[in-house]
Amino acid sequence: MTANKANDMSTMRIGNTLLILRDLYEGGFASRSDISRSTSLSSSAVTSITKELLQKKMIVEKEPDNVSGVGRPRKPLYINDKDWYVLGVHISGDQNLKLAVFNLLLEKVAEREFELESYKPEDVVKKIISAYSSLKAEISKKGRCLALGLSITGIVDRKKGKCYFSEILKWEDVDIKNLFKDKINIPIIIERDVNALALSEHMIMEKNEVPDSLAVIMVGRGMGLGMIIDGQIYSGNLGSAGEISHILSVDSSYKKKCICGKSGCISTILSKKMLIDRIHSLLKKVKIEDFDIEKLEEDPLEYLAQLNVKNDNNLDKDFVESVSYLLKIITEIYAPEKLILSSNYNFTVSKEAEIRRIYNREMTLPQRFIKDIEFKRHSSTEWARGAASVVVHDLLNNYYLWNYVE
């Protein structure tokens, strides 16, 4: 009975510790009495827990900016933006590996970019370990590294640390955590890249702007949907939620078959590889042979506009309508409060306006459910921040990382 009671008290203290950390993270700063009021914890509990957090350097105490009136001024507490760091690693679709160091507020401290010789899982893990080793000395001068977040395109089971399938990486049933076993001395947290990006977008928003639900739709080199519901990633069964490459069949003049063997999948219209192939065919058709293949591969839509080629195969029309219908379907199924379209493409103002117009026109829900679309072209650093955000989110919501906090 005594042992069980002790365990209950320990669990309660951990829960209260996480509650206080979340309160500080979401509010930016607070005095002990502010924390007591907002969390409904007793003053003695707040004092005891914040003392421990100060000792562990998870939070810091600062002098109040404005000291006036009588009595002892209340010193505000903040999440420590030094001493503890997390690594964010993103494996991109162009055989690059971005590794960035962030503090607990998801502010970038350092970054490196490495070229991958191949996508073989063993080679990728070896490169990540090497990259971590190269930054380890630099991090140790500033503080300690808490954990490494790794974001991967494909179907990822975070709990098991496995990638079941990745079209871009050509992975199938890869046990990533096992490949790292005994090779790195910090926890590895693996997440699907668009889920991690959505979480990052949610966590960096101003407190008064944070929605209960958020959707990030990725269109470009890969396709995917990241959903945040009640502040948590929605992964679905075995991490397979958000696979949208085949969610919609498009009636298009472009009949090239998808990897699934069918024609008309939305990925045949929106994926970067398919767009490059289609524009390449168009340029051959109009007998333009002297074109810059690197610019075409960097942003096919933008380069096509620069060439000012007469587009007689409805490429622009197919693209804009497909994006609009995809956003419509996601809005009607998930009803997110905020809608972000992340893309490798530079959308012109006129393209954005046309996508919004069709999206609004085709929506079957009442006007109040229609959301404005935020267009973003996320950098490799922002994708790496997504991976780091998974670590920070776990620190604020789960107890297991506290085994590594001394």
C-alpha positions in Angstrom: 0.0 0.0 0.0 2.8 2.4 0.9 4.7 1.7 -2.3 1.5 2.2 -4.4 0.8 5.5 -2.6 4.4 6.7 -3.3 4.0 5.8 -7.0 0.7 7.7 -7.1 2.4 10.7 -5.5 5.3 10.5 -8.0 2.9 10.3 -10.9 0.9 13.3 -9.6 4.0 15.3 -9.2 5.1 14.5 -12.8 1.7 15.5 -14.1 1.8 18.8 -12.1 5.3 19.5 -13.4 4.1 19.1 -17.0 1.1 21.3 -16.2 3.4 24.1 -15.0 5.7 23.8 -18.0 2.8 24.0 -20.4 1.5 27.0 -18.6 4.8 28.8 -19.0 5.3 27.7 -22.6 1.8 28.9 -23.7 1.9 32.1 -21.7 5.5 33.1 -22.2 6.1 33.9 -18.6 4.3 33.9 -15.2 5.0 34.5 -11.5 4.4 31.6 -9.1 1.1 33.1 -7.9 0.0 33.5 -11.5 0.8 29.8 -12.1 -1.1 28.8 -9.0 -4.2 30.6 -10.2 -4.1 29.4 -13.8 -3.3 25.7 -12.9 -5.4 25.5 -9.6 -2.3 24.0 -7.9 -1.5 25.0 -4.3 1.2 27.7 -3.7 3.3 25.1 -1.9 3.1 22.7 -4.8 4.1 25.4 -7.3 7.0 26.6 -5.2 8.3 23.1 -4.7 8.0 22.1 -8.4 9.4 25.4 -9.8 12.4 25.1 -7.4 13.2 21.7 -9.0 12.7 23.0 -12.5 15.1 25.9 -11.7 17.7 23.4 -10.4 17.3 21.3 -13.6 17.7 24.6 -15.7 14.4 23.9 -17.5 13.1 27.3 -16.4 14.8 30.6 -15.4 13.8 33.4 -13.0 14.2 37.0 -14.1 13.9 40.4 -12.4 10.5 42.1 -13.1 10.7 44.8 -15.7 8.5 47.3 -13.8 8.9 47.5 -10.0 6.3 49.8 -8.4 4.0 49.9 -5.5 4.6 48.3 -2.1 5.5 44.8 -1.2 7.9 42.3 -2.7 7.7 42.3 -6.5 6.8 39.0 -8.1 9.6 37.6 -10.2 8.5 36.1 -13.5 9.5 32.6 -14.6 10.3 31.7 -18.2 11.1 28.6 -20.2 14.9 28.5 -20.3 16.1 29.4 -23.9 19.6 28.2 -23.1 21.2 25.2 -21.5 18.8 22.6 -23.1 18.7 21.9 -26.8 16.9 19.6 -29.2 18.0 18.4 -32.6 15.7 18.4 -35.6 16.6 16.3 -38.6 14.6 16.2 -41.9 15.3 13.9 -44.8 14.2 15.7 -47.9 13.3 14.3 -51.3 16.4 15.8 -53.1 18.9 13.6 -51.2 19.7 16.2 -48.6 19.7 15.9 -44.9 19.1 19.0 -42.8 20.1 18.9 -39.2 19.3 22.0 -37.0 19.7 22.7 -33.3 16.9 24.5 -31.5 16.3 25.7 -28.0 13.2 24.7 -26.0 11.3 27.7 -27.6 12.0 26.2 -31.0 14.4 29.1 -31.9 17.3 28.0 -34.2 20.7 27.9 -32.7 22.8 26.2 -35.4 22.3 24.1 -38.5 24.1 21.9 -41.0 23.1 20.5 -44.3 24.6 17.2 -45.7 24.3 15.5 -49.0 23.1 11.9 -49.0 24.9 9.4 -51.2 21.8 7.2 -51.2 18.5 6.6 -49.5 19.5 3.2 -48.1 18.3 3.2 -44.5 21.7 2.2 -43.2 23.5 5.0 -45.1 21.0 7.6 -43.9 21.3 6.6 -40.2 25.1 6.5 -40.5 25.0 10.1 -42.0 22.7 11.3 -39.2 25.0 9.8 -36.5 28.0 11.5 -38.2 26.2 14.8 -38.4 25.2 14.6 -34.7 28.8 13.9 -33.8 30.0 16.9 -35.7 27.6 19.2 -33.8 27.9 17.5 -30.4 31.0 19.5 -29.3 29.4 22.8 -30.4 26.2 21.9 -28.4 28.1 20.9 -25.3 29.7 24.4 -25.1 26.2 25.8 -24.8 24.4 23.1 -22.7 22.9 19.7 -23.2 21.1 18.0 -26.0 17.8 16.5 -24.8 16.8 14.3 -27.8 16.8 14.1 -31.6 13.6 14.4 -33.6 13.6 12.8 -37.1 11.0 13.6 -39.7 10.5 11.3 -42.7 8.2 11.4 -45.7 6.0 8.3 -45.8 3.9 6.2 -43.4 5.6 6.3 -40.0 4.6 4.5 -36.9 6.0 6.7 -34.2 5.4 4.4 -31.3 7.3 1.5 -32.9 9.9 3.7 -34.6 9.2 2.2 -38.0 8.6 3.5 -41.5 6.2 1.2 -43.2 6.3 2.8 -46.6 7.9 5.8 -48.3 7.5 6.4 -52.0 10.2 9.0 -52.2 12.8 7.2 -50.1 11.9 3.8 -51.5 11.6 2.4 -48.0 9.3 -0.4 -46.9 9.1 -1.9 -43.4 12.3 -0.1 -42.1 12.9 -0.4 -38.4 14.6 3.0 -37.9 14.9 2.9 -34.1 16.6 -0.4 -34.3 19.2 1.0 -36.8 20.1 3.6 -34.2 20.3 1.2 -31.3 23.4 1.6 -29.2 24.8 4.1 -31.7 23.6 7.4 -30.2 23.3 8.3 -26.6 20.1 10.4 -26.7 16.5 9.5 -27.4 15.3 9.3 -31.0 11.7 10.4 -31.8 10.5 9.6 -35.3 7.5 11.3 -37.0 6.0 11.7 -40.4 7.3 15.0 -41.8 4.0 16.7 -42.6 2.7 15.8 -39.2 5.8 17.3 -37.6 5.4 20.4 -39.7 1.8 20.9 -38.7 2.7 20.5 -35.0 5.4 23.1 -35.4 3.0 25.6 -37.0 0.6 25.0 -34.2 3.3 25.5 -31.4 4.8 28.7 -32.7 1.5 30.6 -33.1 0.7 33.4 -30.7 -1.4 32.3 -27.8 -4.5 34.1 -28.8 -4.3 32.7 -32.3 -3.8 29.0 -31.6 -6.7 27.0 -33.1 -8.0 23.7 -31.7 -7.5 22.1 -35.1 -5.1 22.8 -38.0 -4.4 21.2 -41.3 -1.2 21.4 -43.3 -1.5 20.1 -46.9 1.8 19.4 -48.6 1.9 19.6 -52.4 5.1 19.4 -54.4 7.9 16.8 -54.3 5.6 14.8 -52.1 2.0 14.9 -51.1 0.5 14.6 -47.6 -1.8 16.0 -45.0 -0.8 16.8 -41.4 -3.7 17.2 -38.9 -3.6 18.7 -35.4 -6.7 18.0 -33.3 -7.0 19.5 -29.8 -3.3 20.2 -29.8 -2.2 16.7 -30.8 -1.1 15.1 -34.0 -3.7 12.8 -35.5 -1.8 9.8 -37.0 -4.5 7.3 -37.5 -3.9 3.5 -37.6 -0.2 2.7 -37.9 0.5 6.3 -38.7 -1.2 6.1 -42.1 -3.6 9.1 -41.7 -3.1 11.9 -44.2 -2.1 9.9 -47.3 -3.9 11.9 -49.9 -2.1 11.1 -53.1 -5.0 9.0 -54.3 -7.9 10.6 -52.4 -9.3 12.3 -55.5 -9.7 11.2 -59.1 -9.3 14.0 -61.6 -10.7 14.3 -65.1 -7.7 15.5 -67.0 -6.3 15.5 -70.6 -3.1 14.2 -68.9 -3.4 10.4 -68.8 -0.1 9.3 -67.4 -0.6 6.5 -64.9 0.0 6.9 -61.2 2.4 4.5 -59.4 -0.8 2.7 -58.2 -1.5 1.8 -61.8 -4.5 4.0 -62.3 -4.9 7.2 -64.3 -6.4 10.4 -62.9 -5.0 10.2 -59.3 -4.5 13.7 -58.0 -0.8 13.1 -57.6 -0.4 12.8 -61.3 -1.5 16.4 -61.6 0.1 17.9 -58.5 3.3 16.0 -57.7 6.5 17.7 -58.8 7.9 14.7 -60.7 4.7 14.5 -62.8 4.6 18.2 -63.4 8.2 18.2 -64.6 7.4 15.2 -67.0 4.3 17.0 -68.3 6.1 20.3 -68.9 9.0 18.5 -70.5 6.6 16.9 -72.9 5.0 20.2 -73.6 8.3 21.9 -74.4 9.2 19.1 -76.8 5.7 19.5 -78.5 6.2 23.2 -79.1 9.9 22.5 -80.2 11.6 24.3 -77.4 14.8 22.4 -76.8 17.0 25.1 -75.3 15.7 25.2 -71.7 17.3 25.2 -68.3 16.6 21.8 -66.8 17.8 22.9 -63.3 15.3 25.8 -63.2 12.6 23.4 -64.5 13.3 21.0 -61.7 13.5 23.7 -59.0 10.0 25.1 -59.7 8.3 23.8 -62.8 5.3 26.1 -62.7 7.4 29.3 -62.2 9.8 28.3 -65.0 7.0 27.5 -67.4 5.5 31.0 -66.7 8.9 32.6 -67.4 9.2 30.8 -70.8 5.8 32.2 -71.7 4.9 29.1 -73.6 1.4 28.7 -75.0 -0.1 26.1 -72.7 -2.4 24.1 -74.9 -2.6 21.0 -72.7 -4.6 22.6 -69.8 -1.7 22.2 -67.4 -2.4 25.4 -65.4 -6.2 24.7 -65.3 -5.7 21.1 -64.2 -3.3 22.2 -61.4 -5.4 25.1 -60.0 -8.6 23.1 -60.1 -7.0 20.0 -58.5 -5.5 22.0 -55.6 -8.9 23.7 -55.1 -10.9 20.5 -55.0 -8.3 18.9 -52.7 -8.6 21.7 -50.2 -12.4 21.5 -50.5 -12.5 17.8 -49.7 -10.1 18.2 -46.7 -12.2 21.1 -45.3 -15.4 19.1 -45.7 -14.0 15.9 -44.1 -11.9 17.4 -41.2 -13.3 21.0 -40.8 -10.0 22.4 -39.6 -10.0 25.9 -38.0 -6.9 26.8 -39.9 -5.8 25.7 -43.4 -2.2 25.9 -44.6 -1.0 24.9 -48.1 2.7 24.1 -48.0 4.4 23.7 -51.3 7.7 23.5 -53.2 6.0 25.8 -55.8 5.9 29.6 -55.9 2.3 30.5 -56.2 1.6 33.7 -58.0 -0.9 36.1 -56.6 -3.3 35.4 -59.4 -2.9 31.6 -58.9 -3.7 32.0 -55.2 -6.7 34.1 -56.0 -8.0 31.6 -58.5 -7.5 28.7 -56.1 -9.5 30.6 -53.4 -12.2 31.5 -55.9 -12.8 27.8 -57.0 -12.5 26.6 -53.4 -15.2 29.0 -52.2 -17.4 28.3 -55.2 -17.3 24.5 -54.9 -17.8 24.3 -51.1 -21.0 22.7 -50.1 -20.8 23.7 -46.4 -22.2 27.0 -45.2 -20.0 30.0 -45.5 -19.0 30.0 -41.8 -17.1 26.7 -42.4 -15.0 28.1 -45.3 -11.5 28.9 -44.2 -9.0 31.3 -45.7 -6.0 29.4 -47.2 -2.6 30.4 -46.0 0.0 29.7 -48.7 3.6 28.9 -47.5 6.8 27.7 -49.0 8.5 26.1 -46.0 12.3 26.1 -45.9 14.4 23.1 -45.0 15.1 24.7 -41.6 11.3 24.9 -41.0 11.0 21.2 -41.8 13.8 20.5 -39.4 12.0 22.6 -36.8 9.0 20.4 -37.3 11.1 17.4 -36.2 12.4 19.4 -33.2 8.8 20.4 -32.2 7.9 16.8 -31.7 10.6 16.5 -29.0 9.5 19.7 -27.3 5.8 18.7 -27.4 6.7 15.3 -25.8 8.7 17.1 -23.1 5.6 19.2 -22.3 3.1 16.4 -22.4 4.8 13.1 -21.6 7.0 12.0 -18.7 9.5 9.6 -20.4 11.9 12.3 -21.4 12.3 13.4 -17.8 14.5 10.3 -17.3 17.1 12.2 -19.4 16.7 15.5 -17.5 19.2 15.8 -14.6 
